[in-house]
Amino acid sequence: MATSNVSSMFSLEGHTALVTGGTRGIGKAVAIALAEAGADILLVQRDETSTDTLNAVRALGRSATIYTADLSSAEDVSKLVPRILADGHQIRILVNCAGIQRRHPCEKFPDSDFNEVSPYGSALPLSRPFVLFFFFHAHVASSLTTQLSFFSSFLPPPAENRSSK
């Protein structure tokens, strides 16, 4: 099978992906990979200070836009999809990859930091990405080309906190 046939089978040309957590790590890699496959990218970030992913997507000839939202805020999450739709975007792919990290040895992990990173804490509970999905789903319910992905990662403790065994 020719490469062009395979590429066209997996092409995302004409589709728009909404990516949370795209400023670094897995989210950034996924946003760039989606752009390489032809998708235009909408990045959801806390602020507009990080433009590396935006610039990388645009360098691939794809459209990229940053939308600011605090994903720990129910109000921000509820307003996000309507704001994007009002700008004329048709979202077909949602990648939830936003998160925060606080690093401490397990036995010294402060409750305040645990509450921020834990799905049961107050800053970015697991329910927020699912709430974003519900707003997204209402927009694409009649579409057969909808994709949804949730990503997560676990980082080991810094080298200075690891056992030498």
Secondary structure as the mmCIF struct_conf table of DSSP 4:
data_model
#
loop_
_struct_conf.conf_type_id
_struct_conf.id
_struct_conf.beg_label_comp_id
_struct_conf.beg_label_asym_id
_struct_conf.beg_label_seq_id
_struct_conf.end_label_comp_id
_struct_conf.end_label_asym_id
_struct_conf.end_label_seq_id
HELX_RH_AL_P HELX_RH_AL_P1 THR A 3 MET A 9
TURN_TY1_P TURN_TY1_P1 PHE A 10 PHE A 10
TURN_TY1_P TURN_TY1_P2 GLU A 13 GLY A 14
STRN STRN1 THR A 16 THR A 20
BEND BEND1 GLY A 21 GLY A 21
TURN_TY1_P TURN_TY1_P3 GLY A 22 THR A 23
BEND BEND2 ARG A 24 ARG A 24
HELX_RH_AL_P HELX_RH_AL_P2 GLY A 25 GLU A 36
TURN_TY1_P TURN_TY1_P4 ALA A 37 GLY A 38
STRN STRN2 ASP A 40 GLN A 45
BEND BEND3 ARG A 46 GLU A 48
HELX_RH_AL_P HELX_RH_AL_P3 ASP A 52 ALA A 59
TURN_TY1_P TURN_TY1_P5 LEU A 60 GLY A 61
STRN STRN3 ALA A 64 THR A 68
TURN_TY1_P TURN_TY1_P6 LEU A 71 SER A 72
HELX_RH_AL_P HELX_RH_AL_P4 ALA A 74 ALA A 86
TURN_TY1_P TURN_TY1_P7 ASP A 87 GLY A 88
STRN STRN4 ILE A 91 ASN A 96
HELX_RH_3T_P HELX_RH_3T_P1 CYS A 106 LYS A 108
HELX_RH_AL_P HELX_RH_AL_P5 ASP A 111 VAL A 117
BEND BEND4 SER A 118 SER A 118
TURN_TY1_P TURN_TY1_P8 PRO A 119 TYR A 120
BEND BEND5 GLY A 121 LEU A 124
TURN_TY1_P TURN_TY1_P9 LEU A 126 LEU A 126
HELX_RH_AL_P HELX_RH_AL_P6 SER A 127 VAL A 140
TURN_TY1_P TURN_TY1_P10 ALA A 141 SER A 142
BEND BEND6 LEU A 144 LEU A 144
STRN STRN5 GLN A 147 PHE A 150
HELX_LH_PP_P HELX_LH_PP_P1 LEU A 155 PRO A 158
HELX_RH_3T_P HELX_RH_3T_P2 ALA A 159 ASN A 161
BEND BEND7 ARG A 162 ARG A 162
#
